[in-house]
Amino acid sequence: QSKLVIARSGYSTIMDLARLEKKAILIPTPGQTEQEYLGKRLMNKGICYSVSQRDFDLTAALTAADSFSGFSNIESENALLSRAIDDVLK
C-alpha cells in the first residue's frame, strides 16, 4: 500500500516494483555493477530516482523522487503481448 519504496536496484526487486506499479528510490549495492547499471538506466528513463549508498540523503532523495514517474506508466507484459498478437493478425 506504500506510495514509495526505498530498495536496492536488483533485477528481482525491479520486477516486483514494476508488477506492483510502484514509485521507488533505488540504492544500488556498492560493487554490484548490474544494480548500478539498472539504477542509472531507470533514472535516465525518468522512472525511478537512483542514488549511490555513499551519497544517499533521505530528504534530498524524497524530494528528487517526486519528479519520477514510477512504474505506473510502464506497459505491462500482457498489454505488450496483446499488441503483438493484434499486429500479427492484421
C-alpha positions as CSV (number, residue, x, y, z in Angstrom):
1,Q,0.0,0.0,0.0
2,S,3.0,2.3,0.1
3,K,3.3,5.1,-2.3
4,L,7.1,5.0,-2.4
5,V,9.5,2.2,-1.9
6,I,13.2,2.5,-0.9
7,A,15.1,-0.5,-2.2
8,R,18.2,-2.0,-3.8
9,S,18.1,-2.0,-7.6
10,G,18.4,-5.7,-8.1
11,Y,16.6,-7.3,-11.0
12,S,14.0,-9.2,-8.9
13,T,13.2,-6.1,-6.9
14,I,12.7,-4.1,-10.1
15,M,10.4,-6.7,-11.5
16,D,8.4,-6.7,-8.3
17,L,8.2,-2.9,-8.3
18,A,7.1,-2.9,-12.0
19,R,4.4,-5.6,-11.3
20,L,3.1,-3.6,-8.3
21,E,3.3,-0.3,-10.3
22,K,5.3,1.5,-7.6
23,K,7.4,4.6,-7.4
24,A,10.8,3.9,-5.9
25,I,14.1,5.3,-4.7
26,L,16.8,2.8,-5.8
27,I,20.1,2.4,-3.9
28,P,22.4,0.0,-5.8
29,T,24.5,-2.3,-3.6
30,P,28.1,-1.0,-3.8
31,G,30.2,-3.0,-6.2
32,Q,27.2,-4.7,-7.9
33,T,27.7,-3.4,-11.4
34,E,24.3,-4.8,-12.6
35,Q,22.5,-2.9,-9.9
36,E,24.4,0.3,-10.6
37,Y,23.5,-0.1,-14.3
38,L,19.8,-0.8,-13.7
39,G,19.5,2.1,-11.3
40,K,21.2,4.5,-13.7
41,R,19.1,3.2,-16.6
42,L,15.8,3.6,-14.8
43,M,16.8,7.1,-13.6
44,N,17.8,8.2,-17.2
45,K,14.4,6.9,-18.4
46,G,12.6,9.0,-15.8
47,I,11.2,6.0,-14.0
48,C,13.0,5.9,-10.6
49,Y,15.4,8.1,-8.7
50,S,18.6,6.3,-8.1
51,V,21.5,7.3,-5.8
52,S,24.6,5.6,-4.5
53,Q,24.7,4.4,-0.9
54,R,27.5,6.8,-0.2
55,D,25.6,9.8,-1.5
56,F,22.2,8.9,0.0
57,D,20.4,11.6,1.8
58,L,16.8,10.8,2.7
59,T,15.4,14.3,2.5
60,A,17.1,15.0,-0.9
61,A,16.0,11.6,-2.2
62,L,12.4,12.1,-1.2
63,T,12.3,15.5,-3.0
64,A,14.0,14.2,-6.1
65,A,11.8,11.1,-6.3
66,D,8.7,13.3,-6.8
67,S,9.8,14.2,-10.4
68,F,10.0,10.5,-11.5
69,S,7.0,8.6,-13.0
70,G,7.5,5.3,-11.2
71,F,6.4,2.1,-12.9
72,S,2.7,3.0,-13.2
73,N,3.2,4.2,-16.7
74,I,5.1,1.1,-17.9
75,E,3.2,-1.0,-20.4
76,S,2.5,-4.4,-18.8
77,E,3.7,-7.7,-20.4
78,N,0.1,-8.6,-21.1
79,A,-0.5,-5.4,-23.0
80,L,2.7,-5.9,-25.0
81,L,1.6,-9.5,-25.8
82,S,-1.9,-8.4,-26.8
83,R,-0.5,-5.7,-29.1
84,A,2.0,-8.2,-30.7
85,I,-0.9,-10.6,-31.4
86,D,-3.0,-7.9,-32.9
87,D,-0.1,-6.8,-35.1
88,V,0.3,-10.4,-36.4
89,L,-3.4,-10.8,-37.0
90,K,-3.7,-7.6,-39.1
